[in-house]
Amino acid sequence: MKCRDLKVVNLNITEDHYEYKALFRLCTDDKCLDIDLAEISSDGKLLEEIKNTFNLEETTEEIKEIIMEKVMEASKLESRNVQGEDCCKSDVDKKTSRDIDSLNRS
């Protein structure tokens, strides 16, 4: 199996005093493995476990690079910076619609 065929799901990135943690799940159709990104960076044991669990063809270094790319890609899809944007848009739209309707009736 190729590492590119793995899916990164349930990505959860947290920050506590500038210490970031990323937890996610690597999956195929029939197997899943919960991963802590810090463990991938710390030693090669987890990479060997990933390679053996999913019967991957690539080297551990290639697996690490591909997983990091997949995590970065998933983080782009998951993150949303709304911070109050469009919080009252529907209320404003309704009021504007009523104002326009009242002008049409005149």
N, C-alpha and C positions, 0 to 999 in steps of 0.2 A: 504494500500500500504506500502511497505517496503522502507526505506530510501536508501537502496543499489540500488534500481531500478532507482533512480534519476540520471540524467546525468549532469556533469559540463561541460559547453561549453563556448566559447568566453572568456577564461581566459586571463586577462590582468593584469600583475604585473608590477608596476612601482616603482622606487626608486628616492627620492629627498632628498639629505642630510641625508642619512641613515634612512629615513622615508619611509617605504614600504606601498604600497596600492595594494590591490588585488580586482579587480572587475570581476565578472563572472555571468553566468546565469545558474540557476537550471532549468532543463526541464524534462518533461515527453512527451508523444506523443501529448497531447492536452493542456498542461499548461506550462507556463514559468514564472520565477520570477527573476528579476535582484537583485543581492546581492553584498553588500560591506562587505568584510571579517571583517573589523573593527567593523561593527555593530553587527556581530555575537558575537564577543568577549565582546562588551560593555554591552549589556543587554539581557534579555530573550524575549523581545517583538518580535524581528525578528524571533527567533526560534519558538515561538508560531505561528507566521504568516506562517512560512514554514510548520509547522505541520498541521495547519488548511487548508492551500491552497492545499496541496497534500494528505490530509487525512492519515497521517503517523501513524503507530502503535507504534513506539519507543518513549521513553521519550525525553525531550529536550536535556538532557546531551548526550544521545546516538546519537541523530541527529547531535549535534555539533561535536562529535568525528568522525562520519562517513563523514560529509561534509569536515572536515579538512583533512581526509585521501584522499578523492576524489580530493581536491584541490592540495594536494602534488603530487598525482599521475599524475594529469593533467599537473602540472608544469614541471614534468620530461619529459613528452611527448612534450610539447610546446617549451622548452628551447633548444637553439642551440648556442654553443659557437664556432663560426667559426673564427672570428678575422683574416681574411686574409688567412686562411688555404685553400689550393687548389685553390687560386685565379687565378693562371696562368697555372694550370695543363693541360688544353686542348691545350694551345699554345705549351707547352713543348712536349706533346704527339705528336702533329702534326709534330714538328721539328724532333723528334726522329724517327717517322715513315718515314719521307722523307729521313733521313740519312740512315736508314736500307734499304729502297728501292733502294737508289743509290748504296749501296754496293752489293745488289743482282744483279743489272744490270751489274756490272763490270765483 
